[in-house]
Amino acid sequence: MSGEWVGFVAATLTTLAFVPQALKTLRTRDTKGISLGMYLVFTVGLCFWLAYGIVLHSWPMIVSNIITLVLALLILGLKLRHG
């Protein structure tokens, strides 16, 4: 198994782990239990991981971080809108 496949497996698992919570938050619009500070830092961190993946030309990092970044931005938007 090449390093690229290990990256794809890791990226898939960590992105999939984030999806159920993101879907629940998007469905219920309940953001009371979410820390605004944590999501701001998390979203900025995703931007840097995406940039790093682009620099390395690492498709696992690029694709997984784009997906997770979109979900995180949606949740962050709900948090800012609904508190």
Backbone hydrogen bonds, N-H to C=O, Kabsch-Sander energy under -0.5 kcal/mol:
donor,donor_aa,acceptor,acceptor_aa,energy
6,V,2,S,-1.7
7,G,3,G,-2.1
8,F,4,E,-2.1
9,V,5,W,-2.4
10,A,6,V,-2.6
11,A,7,G,-2.9
12,T,8,F,-2.5
13,L,9,V,-2.5
14,T,10,A,-2.4
15,T,11,A,-2.1
16,L,12,T,-2.8
17,A,13,L,-2.0
18,F,14,T,-0.9
18,F,15,T,-0.7
19,V,15,T,-1.2
22,A,18,F,-2.0
23,L,19,V,-3.1
24,K,20,P,-2.3
25,T,21,Q,-2.4
26,L,22,A,-2.6
27,R,23,L,-2.5
28,T,24,K,-2.7
29,R,25,T,-2.2
31,T,29,R,-0.8
34,I,31,T,-1.6
36,L,34,I,-0.5
39,Y,35,S,-2.2
40,L,36,L,-2.4
41,V,37,G,-2.4
42,F,38,M,-2.9
43,T,39,Y,-2.5
44,V,40,L,-2.2
45,G,41,V,-2.6
46,L,42,F,-2.3
47,C,43,T,-1.9
48,F,44,V,-1.9
49,W,45,G,-2.5
50,L,46,L,-2.7
51,A,47,C,-2.4
52,Y,48,F,-2.6
53,G,49,W,-2.5
54,I,50,L,-2.3
55,V,51,A,-2.5
56,L,52,Y,-2.3
57,H,53,G,-0.7
57,H,54,I,-0.6
58,S,53,G,-2.6
59,W,57,H,-0.9
62,I,58,S,-2.5
63,V,59,W,-2.8
64,S,60,P,-1.9
65,N,61,M,-1.9
66,I,62,I,-2.0
67,I,63,V,-2.3
68,T,64,S,-2.6
69,L,65,N,-2.3
70,V,66,I,-2.3
71,L,67,I,-2.1
72,A,68,T,-2.8
73,L,69,L,-2.7
74,L,70,V,-2.0
75,I,71,L,-2.3
76,L,72,A,-3.0
77,G,73,L,-2.4
78,L,74,L,-2.1
79,K,75,I,-2.6
80,L,76,L,-2.5
81,R,77,G,-2.0
82,H,78,L,-3.4
83,G,79,K,-1.7
